[in-house]
Amino acid sequence: AYVWQPGHWHWNGVRYVWVRGHYVVRQAGWQHWVHGHWALRGGAWVWVPAHWS
């Protein structure tokens, strides 16, 4: 099975570049997919990449 990881903007140190969406192979077991998202940490917004949790 596969999970769709949507595209997102990524800061490369100079400018934002578009990272295209793609399918990710589903991991075995009871893990679930967490989409990439912005989170407030230590008073600053940071990008949290998509991952299995």
MDAnalysis code that builds the backbone (N, CA, C; Angstrom):
import MDAnalysis as mda
import numpy as np

u = mda.Universe.empty(159, n_residues=53, atom_resindex=np.repeat(np.arange(53), 3), trajectory=True)
u.add_TopologyAttr("name", ["N", "CA", "C"] * 53)
u.add_TopologyAttr("resid", np.arange(1, 54))
u.add_TopologyAttr("resname", ["ALA", "TYR", "VAL", "TRP", "GLN", "PRO", "GLY", "HIS", "TRP", "HIS", "TRP", "ASN", "GLY", "VAL", "ARG", "TYR", "VAL", "TRP", "VAL", "ARG", "GLY", "HIS", "TYR", "VAL", "VAL", "ARG", "GLN", "ALA", "GLY", "TRP", "GLN", "HIS", "TRP", "VAL", "HIS", "GLY", "HIS", "TRP", "ALA", "LEU", "ARG", "GLY", "GLY", "ALA", "TRP", "VAL", "TRP", "VAL", "PRO", "ALA", "HIS", "TRP", "SER"])
u.atoms.positions = np.array([
    [0.847, -1.189, 0.000],
    [0.000, 0.000, 0.000],
    [0.887, 1.245, 0.000],
    [0.322, 2.330, -0.469],
    [1.058, 3.587, -0.565],
    [0.283, 4.710, 0.110],
    [1.001, 5.740, 0.512],
    [0.418, 6.949, 1.088],
    [0.889, 8.122, 0.247],
    [-0.022, 9.057, -0.079],
    [0.341, 10.239, -0.858],
    [0.928, 11.304, 0.062],
    [2.142, 11.752, -0.242],
    [2.762, 12.865, 0.472],
    [2.589, 14.097, -0.408],
    [1.739, 15.051, 0.015],
    [1.488, 16.228, -0.815],
    [2.749, 17.067, -1.016],
    [2.758, 17.848, -2.078],
    [3.859, 18.771, -2.311],
    [3.875, 19.869, -1.257],
    [5.028, 20.523, -1.118],
    [5.152, 21.604, -0.138],
    [6.312, 22.517, -0.535],
    [6.330, 23.704, 0.037],
    [7.425, 24.642, -0.195],
    [8.545, 24.352, 0.797],
    [9.785, 24.399, 0.315],
    [10.965, 24.113, 1.144],
    [11.957, 25.264, 1.021],
    [12.443, 25.770, 2.144],
    [13.455, 26.826, 2.158],
    [14.824, 26.176, 1.997],
    [15.565, 26.536, 0.937],
    [16.873, 25.917, 0.690],
    [18.030, 26.786, 1.172],
    [17.732, 27.803, 1.970],
    [18.760, 28.703, 2.482],
    [18.871, 29.986, 1.689],
    [18.294, 29.994, 0.488],
    [18.328, 31.171, -0.382],
    [16.916, 31.594, -0.771],
    [16.100, 30.602, -1.110],
    [14.737, 30.880, -1.556],
    [13.876, 29.649, -1.323],
    [12.581, 29.837, -1.474],
    [11.666, 28.705, -1.376],
    [11.590, 27.994, -2.717],
    [11.620, 26.667, -2.675],
    [11.482, 25.849, -3.877],
    [10.347, 24.850, -3.638],
    [9.635, 24.520, -4.711],
    [8.517, 23.587, -4.611],
    [9.028, 22.155, -4.660],
    [8.623, 21.351, -3.688],
    [8.930, 19.922, -3.654],
    [7.648, 19.209, -4.081],
    [7.714, 18.494, -5.193],
    [6.528, 17.824, -5.725],
    [6.036, 16.723, -4.798],
    [4.739, 16.494, -4.821],
    [4.159, 15.395, -4.065],
    [4.548, 14.062, -4.686],
    [4.510, 13.021, -3.882],
    [4.843, 11.696, -4.383],
    [4.277, 10.633, -3.439],
    [4.229, 9.412, -3.933],
    [3.756, 8.301, -3.117],
    [4.895, 7.735, -2.280],
    [4.556, 7.345, -1.050],
    [5.513, 6.746, -0.121],
    [5.002, 5.346, 0.218],
    [5.887, 4.365, 0.210],
    [5.497, 2.992, 0.550],
    [5.113, 2.931, 2.026],
    [3.968, 2.345, 2.286],
    [3.482, 2.231, 3.662],
    [4.379, 1.291, 4.460],
    [4.712, 1.699, 5.677],
    [5.525, 0.889, 6.579],
    [4.676, -0.238, 7.169],
    [5.308, -1.339, 7.497],
    [4.610, -2.449, 8.146],
    [4.334, -2.096, 9.604],
    [3.327, -2.692, 10.169],
    [3.024, -2.478, 11.580],
    [1.882, -1.494, 11.778],
    [1.802, -0.946, 12.979],
    [0.685, -0.091, 13.369],
    [0.997, 1.388, 13.259],
    [2.045, 1.751, 12.583],
    [2.388, 3.165, 12.465],
    [1.391, 3.886, 11.567],
    [1.264, 5.195, 11.777],
    [0.415, 5.994, 10.898],
    [1.247, 7.122, 10.294],
    [0.798, 7.621, 9.159],
    [1.505, 8.648, 8.404],
    [1.141, 10.027, 8.936],
    [2.151, 10.840, 9.225],
    [1.946, 12.220, 9.661],
    [2.433, 13.113, 8.528],
    [1.526, 13.890, 7.938],
    [1.904, 14.781, 6.844],
    [2.842, 15.873, 7.349],
    [3.692, 16.379, 6.471],
    [4.543, 17.509, 6.823],
    [3.675, 18.697, 7.213],
    [4.129, 19.462, 8.187],
    [3.332, 20.590, 8.669],
    [4.223, 21.601, 9.384],
    [3.695, 22.804, 9.538],
    [4.387, 23.841, 10.296],
    [3.989, 23.718, 11.754],
    [4.968, 23.886, 12.666],
    [4.704, 23.804, 14.099],
    [5.459, 24.924, 14.809],
    [4.845, 25.472, 15.836],
    [5.477, 26.517, 16.632],
    [6.317, 25.850, 17.713],
    [7.626, 26.076, 17.657],
    [8.546, 25.462, 18.625],
    [9.526, 26.512, 19.119],
    [9.538, 26.720, 20.426],
    [10.462, 27.693, 21.003],
    [10.239, 29.106, 20.484],
    [9.001, 29.452, 20.154],
    [8.684, 30.791, 19.670],
    [8.943, 31.004, 18.190],
    [9.340, 29.951, 17.472],
    [9.612, 30.067, 16.033],
    [8.840, 28.987, 15.285],
    [8.393, 29.314, 14.074],
    [7.716, 28.338, 13.227],
    [8.752, 27.523, 12.485],
    [8.626, 26.203, 12.572],
    [9.561, 25.301, 11.892],
    [8.770, 24.288, 11.068],
    [9.377, 23.815, 9.966],
    [8.750, 22.798, 9.131],
    [9.081, 21.432, 9.703],
    [8.070, 20.641, 9.962],
    [8.238, 19.269, 10.434],
    [7.977, 18.361, 9.231],
    [9.001, 17.690, 8.720],
    [8.815, 16.842, 7.538],
    [7.832, 15.702, 7.803],
    [7.220, 15.214, 6.749],
    [6.323, 14.067, 6.861],
    [7.109, 12.863, 7.383],
    [6.426, 12.030, 8.166],
    [7.113, 10.879, 8.748],
    [6.103, 9.847, 9.240],
    [6.603, 8.657, 9.516],
    [5.799, 7.611, 10.137],
    [5.885, 7.779, 11.641],
    [4.763, 7.564, 12.330],
    [4.765, 7.700, 13.782],
    [4.021, 6.532, 14.411],
])
